Amino acid sequence: MTSVTSSRRRLGSNRNRAAFVLLAVSAAALASCLATPPSSRPAPGSEPASPAAAIPLGIAVFELDASDNPISTAETAAGLLAELGRAGFKVTALPVSAASVAGRKDAQVLAALAAFQSQVERVVFGTARISESVLEGSTLILQVTGTVKVLELSTGRILLTVNRSKRAQGGNVSAALAAAFKMLGEDLGKEIASQLR
């Protein structure tokens, strides 16, 4: 009888020790979590930036009318800059002319952009143009289409090609055009951020 009682006491004591150890481990884990600086914790729903985001990237994208003539707006480039910036890319607009890009072969574009190799390693270049316009009552509906490529300046390789179209409407040409090109740039930027490595 004494042996059984002693065994029960030892069993109870072991259980108490196990519970104490478990409680201590849980408390230590909680303390470690609370000690982690908020800045080092990932934001809820956030995703790590693409490895390509750390590589300096230039933008040389221009807008054309329905006859492929350059126009003075720059909403597509603005949309690209904004979207790629949100994705964590080191991106900047390059001071080049539309004539250096529009209608040029890739090798010609590379020659024109080579001067920026000390500033950026890759360049998004291309054009966006008005592909369709429809007037419905007093509302103008425009479709714009863009093709951009990502060029690696050191090798001359085309790393990525993206094609997109976007529709927008407005009470006048300026409003519809600005909205369509801006949304197009954002779509192009999202695709580049997602696909570029």
KOLPA-743397 format. One record per atom (N, C-alpha, C): x, y, z. Coordinates in steps of 0.1 Angstrom, whole numbers, plus 5000, padded with zeros to 4 digits. Atoms other than C-alpha are relative to their C-alpha. Layout:
XYZ...
This chain:
500849885000500050005000500950135000499149894999502850235009500750034987499349995013504550164976499150064989500949955009501450244956499850155002500249864996500950574975501250084996498849935004504550664969500150024985500049995015504250594932499150114995501049905004501150814930500650145003499549874996502951094948501150044989499049975010505951074923499450044987500749975013503551064893499450145001500649874999501751374906501150115000498949915000505051544912500650024986499549995014506251464877499150094991501049925008503051604862500150155003499849864996503551924882501250064994498749955007507151954869499850034985500349985014505951904833499250124997500949885002503252164836500850135002499249894998505752404851500950034989499149985011508252354823499350054988500849955011505552394797499650145001500449864997504352714813501250094998498849925001507952844814500450024986499749995015508552764777499150104993501049925006505352934767500250155003499849864996506153244787501350064993498849955007509653264772499750034985500349985014508253234737499250134998500849885000505753504744500850135002499149894997508453734758500850034988499249995012510553674727499350074989500849945011507753764704499750155003500249864997506954084723501250094999498849925001510554184723500450034986499649975014510754174685499550144996500449865004510754534671498949994990501050005010507554604652500550024986499449985013509654724622500549874994499450125006511154374618498949894998501050105003507854194617499350044987500749975013506154154583498650055002501449954999502954354579499049904995501050105003499754154577499750014985500450015014499154044541501150054991498949955008502554194529500749884994499250105007504754004504501350054998498749955002508454024500500250054986499849955013509654234471500749904991499250095009510954064440501550035001498549984999514754014440500450114990499749915010514754234409499850155005500349864995513454534430501350075004498749944995517054594443500850054988499249965011518354654408499550134994500449875005518255014396499349994986500850025012515555044369499650144994500449875007514955334344498749984992501250005008511755424326500150094988500049925012511655534290498849964991501350045006507955494279499350134995500649885006506155734256498749974994501450025005502655794244499950064986500249975014501455814208498650014997501449995004498255924191499749884990500550115009496255694167500849994987499250005012498655784139501549985003498650034995501755694160500950125000499249884997502856054165500150025015499849984985504356134199499150115005500849894994502056334222500750045013499349944989503056544252499749945014500450054987501356344279501049895005499150104995503256104302499449925011500850074989500555924322500449865001499650145000501755574312501349995009498850004992505255644326499750035015500449964986503655804357499449885007500650114994501555494363501149895003498950104998504655264358500850045012499149954989506755474382499349985014500850014987503955474409499949855004500250154996503255094407501349935003498750074997506854984406500650055013499649944988507655224434499349935012500850074990504855064455500549865002499550144999506354724448501550005005498650004994509754834462501150024991498949985010511654894430500750135001499249875001514455154427499850054986500449965013512955324397500150154998499949865003513555654379499750034986500249965013512455834348501250054993498849965007515155874322499750124990500249895009515556204303500449974985499850035014515356064268498850054992501149955008513256174238499249884994500950105006510355974222500749944988499350045013512455964190501049895002498950104997515055744208499449865002500650134996512455474215498949964989501250035009509255504193500549954986499750055014509555294161501449954998498650045001513155194169500249855003499750144997514654844168500749995014499450024987515954704201501550045001498649965001519554754191500250155000499949865001518955114183499750075014500449954987517255174217501149985010498950034991520155004235501150104998499049905003522555244217499750135006500549874995520455544228500050005015500150014985520155424264501449975007498850054994523755304269500750115009499449894992524755654283499550005014500550004986522655584314500449885008499650124994524455264323500650025014499449964987526155444352498950035011501149974991522755524367499149895002500950114999520655224360500549874993499550135006521254854351499049954990501150045009517854794334499150114997500949895004515455004315498749944995501250035006511754964308499750104989500349905012511155114273498949954992501150045009508355114249499050124998501049895003505255304238498649955003501450024998501555334245499350094990500749925011499155444218498549995001501550015000495455524213499649904989500350115009494055214196498550014996501449995003490355304196499350125007500849894993487955594203498649994995501550015003484155584205499350115007500849904994481755874212498649955002501350044997478655764230499250115007500749884994476356064235501150115002499049904997478556314253501249945007498850064993480956054267500949934990499050055008484155964250500649885006499450134995485455604254501349984992498850035007489055544246500749875004499250114997491155234244501450034996498649985002494855254247500849865001499250125000497454974241501450035001498649974998500954954253500949874999499050115000504054734247501250055006498749964994507054764270500949885001499050114998510254564273501050045011499049984989512754534301501449964994498750025006516254574287501150005010498850014992519454474305501250074993499149925008521954744295501449934999498750065000525154544303500149894989499950115009524254254280499250024987500949985012521654394256498849904999501150105001519254114265498650065004501449964996515454164266499649905010500350094989514454014300498549975000501550024998510654064297499350094990500849925009508054184272498649995005501450004995504554294284499250084991501049945009501554384263498750025008501349984993498354544278499250104993501049905005495254734268499150045011500949954989492954954289499050094994501049915004489755134284499650105011500549904991488555454300499150104993501049915006485855714295500150145008500049874994485456084302499250104992500849905007483556394293500850084989499249935010486456524272501249914997498850085005489556384253501150005011498949994990492056504280499749915012500350084988490256334309500049854997500050145003489656004291501449954997498750045004493155994277500949995013499250004988494756074311499749875008500450124992492755804328500449874994499650135007493355534302501549975001498650025000497055584300500549985014499650024986497455604338499749865004500350144996495655274343500849904992499250095008497555114315501449995006498750004994500855224331500049915013500150084988499755074364499949854998500150145004498754744348501449954995498750045005502154724330501049995012499250004989503854804363499849885009500350124992502054524382500649884994499550125006502954274356501649995000498550004999506654374356500449965014499750034986506754364394499849855003500350144997505254014393500949914993499350095008507253864365501650024999498549985002510754024365500849945011499150074990513553834382501450054998
